[in-house]
Amino acid sequence: MSLSKRGKSNVKEMSALMHADFSTRDKRYDPVNRKDGYINLGTAETHLIDKELIAFLENIQKNMKLESKNLHYDYFYGSEEFRTAIANHWQKLIFKRKKNRSISKKNIIVGSGCSLALEMLATMLGDEGDVFLVPAPFYSGFIDDFSERAKVELVPVYNEENLETEEFEKAYNEEVAKGKNVVGILFSSPNNPTGKVYSENEIMNVVNFAMDKKLEVVSDEIYAQTIHSEETEWISTLDLVPDEYLTHVHVTSSFAKDFALSGFRTGFAISFNEDLLKGMRNIAYYSGVSTHTQALLTELLKSDGLEELLANNGKQLKKSYESIKEDLKSLGIEVKEAKGGLFVFANLRNYLEEDTFEGEKKLWSRLFNDLKLNMSPGAIFNANEAGWFRICYALDPMIMKEVVRRLKTLAE
């Protein structure tokens, strides 16, 4: 049988980093039974409240009243009850300043994960070959979400520190000079992989530049409730954009990170653009979330104990972050100061055989094959210098101590 061109384009091995994770799942570290096992530090998910979360969900399920509608088709872009529950929860999170704005069920498009929500936005906002500018380093999955099927190109802009307008301008002009059609800006706060939480002024740099160039803005806010710095205020882009440009800013989020439910594969987009929403309702046909999962998550969002559960998650993450930060510093490893997220961006340049991305690749191989540590190298995040690695630290403290013990051997 002869495959189509697009079919053949999908006949390929999974990425080396995904393979490193999935191929070692039956060989994971256990302090008693497998002391030389692999430790996965490459997947941004938290395991710190698994027991509490399981008990919480079991209690919800025990008291849930399943109805006939939970067994059958519903709107493929989310049931009315689920979208209403999402709107009510994120209303309080997003609109802390502009109280006159409100999210309703009609502004929500549910899909099987945040990646799907991002891909739908890419499909609706860009044609093949169009360009989105992205402050770098940035989450490597954005490339899959925007480019794999939607065929929208992502161009890194090296202004992650403060989202400087001058750097956006430079990148924009360079793409236009190439004959490219720049249609938008994609960014996340907190930034993945650095954990940087952007201020009002920094976000307004994005908004003002977008307004000047008539660009769309996609703000990935998947870690909005995972802020472990008590003095840091998280702000949604939707809370800052002027009224006249509200329909050009679109937010994505999920239950994967803040709620520690990555396996539920449930994400969504929030928008006030009627045409975009109408189009996304149609293409959501291919990505519906189980009606039972939606019913369970609806009850979760309405639960009295949810705020306490999220607060406990935040305390555990802060504790884990402070611990890995201090342990890495004790090894002489520089880390970028993170205010949110589930990861630190650590500089292992001192352990490179050569100060190049090829040297970084060799170090990754050594970390994985010799130390059995799966960490994500900076190259996949479009870092502009070699040696940076993202370390996801939301694991049992005993596991993280083993990580530090193994890293100490790099200098031996």
Secondary structure, DSSP 8 states (H G I E B T S, - for coil): ----HHHHHT-S---HHHHHHHTTGGGB-BTTTBTT-BEE-SS----TTHHHHHHHHHHHHHH----GGGGS---TT--HHHHHHHHHHHHHHH-SS-TT----GGGEEEESSHHHHHHHHHHHH--TT-EEEEESS--THHHIIIIISS--EEEEES-TTT--HHHHHHHHHHHHHTT--EEEEEEESS-TTT-----HHHHHHHHHHHHHHT-EEEEE-TTTT-B--TT-----GGGTS-GGGGGGEEEEEESSSTTS-GGG--EEEE---HHHHHHHHHHGGGS---HHHHHHHHHHHH-TTHHHHHHHHHHHHHHHHHHHHHHHHHTT-EE---SBSSEEEEE-GGG-SSSSHHHHHHHHHHHHHTS-EE-EEGGGGT-SSTTEEEEE--S-HHHHHHHHHHHHGGG-
